[in-house]
Amino acid sequence: MRKSSITLSLLVLLGGFVTVLTAGTAQAADKDCSDFATQKAAQVFFLNHGGPTYDPDRLDADGDGVACESNPCPCYYGTTPPSPTPTPPPQRKQIRQRARIVRVIDGDTVVARLRSGRRRHVRLLGIDTPEIYGHVECGGHAASRSARRMLPRGTRVVLISDPTQHRVDRYGRLLRYVIRSRDHRDIDHAQVWLGHARVYVYQHTPFRRVKSYRQALRSARSHSRGLWGHCR
């Protein structure tokens, strides 16, 4: 009797536990329109849990395939779950480095000595000037002379990276806006405005100053400055 009594008690307790667990699970699974802040959120949940053919939470009261129509927008009325919105890549932190010009290599490349004493090749960001090494292109020497006039040896500059662009190119050169310290002149922009450089956008990713650079390019072209007047 005693053993039977204990067994019966255990069964009763186990049955109660299963009942509570089942009720709790059902309650957790049950959703109402008030559980969603927007109609789109409800619709995405609805579609991901069997909708529109299966609606265990009764979110689609009128059976038209749209859940929680009274919820505020943003709204989504599709019959398949929307593709997730891609997360934009994180932007890089902007770098500002004080330096002195050691020498100008060509119209868009210089060597600068950082405050640490280290020398680095710097590629002027957002522009491209005609070549002077290997195959000499029209306007190349003029672009180099222009850079040397603006950046004689010892010129103090600030090298500024662009958060939307790589910090270093495939040759190990720093990619920077070169800003002359004494008057804050953007040398990259100046080369374009003077007609010695074209605007260069790498892999279809515009840099932050591209709009003003393109305006400078239009001005150089319309006034036939630099290569636009001599390299037709």
C-alpha positions in Angstrom: 0.0 0.0 0.0 2.7 2.4 1.0 4.6 1.7 -2.3 1.5 2.2 -4.4 0.7 5.4 -2.6 4.1 6.8 -3.3 3.9 5.8 -6.9 0.5 7.4 -7.3 1.8 10.7 -5.7 4.7 10.8 -8.1 2.5 10.3 -11.1 0.2 13.1 -9.9 3.2 15.5 -9.4 4.6 14.5 -12.8 1.3 15.1 -14.5 1.0 18.5 -12.9 4.5 19.4 -14.0 3.8 18.4 -17.6 0.6 20.4 -17.6 2.4 23.5 -16.3 5.2 23.1 -18.8 2.8 22.6 -21.7 0.7 25.6 -20.7 3.8 27.7 -20.3 5.1 26.7 -23.7 1.8 27.3 -25.4 1.6 30.7 -23.7 5.1 31.6 -24.8 4.3 30.6 -28.4 1.0 32.4 -28.6 1.4 35.9 -30.2 -1.0 38.7 -30.5 -0.8 41.8 -32.7 -0.1 43.9 -29.7 3.2 42.0 -29.3 4.5 43.7 -32.4 5.4 47.4 -32.7 4.7 47.6 -36.4 2.7 45.7 -39.1 5.9 44.8 -40.9 7.3 43.1 -37.7 4.1 41.1 -37.4 4.0 40.2 -41.1 7.6 38.9 -41.0 6.9 36.8 -37.9 3.7 35.5 -39.6 5.5 34.5 -42.7 8.4 32.9 -40.8 5.9 30.7 -38.9 3.8 29.2 -41.6 1.9 32.1 -43.1 -0.1 32.7 -45.2 -1.3 29.1 -45.3 -0.7 28.4 -41.6 -1.7 30.8 -38.9 -1.5 29.2 -35.4 -1.4 32.6 -33.7 -4.4 34.0 -35.6 -2.6 37.1 -36.7 -4.4 37.2 -40.0 -8.0 37.5 -38.8 -9.6 37.9 -42.3 -7.4 35.4 -44.0 -6.2 37.7 -46.7 -2.5 36.9 -46.1 -1.8 40.1 -44.3 -1.1 40.1 -40.5 -2.1 42.7 -38.0 -3.4 45.3 -40.6 -4.3 47.7 -37.8 -0.7 48.0 -36.6 1.3 51.1 -37.4 3.7 51.2 -40.3 6.4 50.5 -41.5 4.2 47.9 -43.4 4.9 44.9 -45.5 2.3 43.0 -47.5 4.5 40.4 -49.3 3.8 36.7 -49.1 7.4 35.7 -48.6 9.8 37.0 -45.9 11.7 40.1 -47.0 15.4 39.8 -47.6 17.4 41.1 -44.6 18.8 44.6 -45.1 22.5 44.4 -45.5 24.5 46.0 -42.7 26.7 48.7 -44.1 30.4 48.1 -43.4 31.7 50.1 -40.5 33.6 53.2 -41.4 37.2 53.6 -40.5 38.3 56.2 -37.9 39.8 59.3 -39.5 43.5 59.7 -39.0 45.3 63.1 -38.9 49.1 63.1 -39.0 51.4 66.1 -38.9 54.4 65.8 -41.3 56.9 67.6 -43.4 57.4 67.1 -47.1 60.7 65.4 -48.0 60.2 65.4 -51.8 57.7 65.3 -54.5 57.8 62.1 -56.7 55.1 63.2 -59.2 51.9 65.1 -59.4 50.0 62.8 -57.0 52.7 61.2 -54.9 55.0 62.6 -52.3 57.4 61.5 -49.5 56.6 62.9 -46.1 58.4 62.6 -42.8 56.0 62.0 -39.9 56.5 63.5 -36.4 57.8 60.1 -35.3 60.7 60.5 -37.8 59.5 57.8 -40.1 59.3 58.6 -43.8 56.3 57.4 -45.8 55.2 57.6 -49.4 51.9 59.3 -49.6 49.4 59.0 -52.5 47.2 62.0 -52.8 43.6 60.8 -52.2 40.9 61.2 -54.8 43.0 62.3 -57.8 45.1 60.9 -60.6 47.7 62.8 -62.5 49.4 61.9 -65.9 52.4 59.6 -65.6 56.0 60.7 -65.9 57.7 57.3 -65.3 57.9 54.6 -68.0 55.4 56.0 -70.5 55.3 59.8 -70.2 51.8 61.2 -70.6 50.8 64.6 -71.7 50.6 66.9 -68.7 52.7 64.7 -66.4 55.7 67.0 -66.0 53.4 70.0 -65.6 51.5 68.2 -62.8 54.8 67.4 -61.0 56.1 71.0 -61.3 52.8 72.2 -59.8 53.1 69.8 -56.9 56.7 70.9 -56.2 55.7 74.6 -56.3 53.0 74.0 -53.7 55.0 71.5 -51.6 58.6 72.5 -51.6 60.9 70.4 -49.3 60.2 71.1 -45.6 56.6 72.2 -46.1 54.5 71.5 -43.1 51.4 69.5 -43.9 48.6 67.6 -42.2 47.8 64.2 -43.7 44.1 63.3 -43.4 42.6 59.9 -44.1 39.1 59.4 -45.4 36.8 57.1 -43.3 35.2 55.7 -46.5 38.5 54.7 -48.1 41.4 52.4 -47.4 44.2 53.9 -45.4 47.0 52.3 -47.5 47.1 51.3 -51.1 48.4 48.0 -52.5 51.9 49.5 -52.8 52.0 50.4 -49.1 51.5 54.1 -49.7 49.4 56.2 -47.3 46.2 57.4 -48.9 45.7 60.9 -47.6 44.4 64.4 -48.3 47.5 66.5 -48.1 46.6 69.8 -46.4 49.3 72.6 -46.3 49.5 73.8 -42.7 50.2 77.5 -43.3 47.0 78.2 -45.2 45.0 74.9 -44.9 45.0 74.5 -48.7 43.9 71.0 -49.9 46.7 70.2 -52.4 44.7 67.2 -53.8 41.8 69.6 -54.7 44.2 72.3 -55.9 45.8 69.9 -58.4 42.3 69.2 -59.9 41.3 72.9 -59.9 44.6 73.8 -61.7 43.9 71.2 -64.4 46.7 68.9 -63.5 44.7 66.0 -62.2 41.5 64.0 -62.8 39.1 62.9 -60.1 39.8 59.3 -59.2 37.1 57.1 -57.5 38.4 53.7 -56.5 36.1 50.7 -57.0 33.0 52.9 -57.3 33.2 54.0 -53.6 33.1 57.8 -53.6 35.3 59.6 -51.1 33.8 62.3 -48.9 35.2 65.3 -50.8 34.3 64.0 -54.3 31.5 66.6 -54.9 33.9 69.5 -54.5 36.6 67.8 -56.4 34.2 67.2 -59.3 33.2 70.9 -59.2 36.9 71.8 -59.4 37.3 69.5 -62.4 34.4 71.1 -64.2 35.9 74.5 -63.6 39.3 73.4 -65.0 37.7 72.0 -68.1 35.5 75.0 -68.8 38.5 77.3 -68.5 40.9 75.0 -70.3 43.4 75.0 -67.5 46.4 72.6 -67.4 46.0 69.4 -69.3 42.5 70.4 -70.5 44.0 73.2 -72.6 47.1 71.3 -73.8 46.3 67.6 -74.0 43.3 67.3 -76.2 
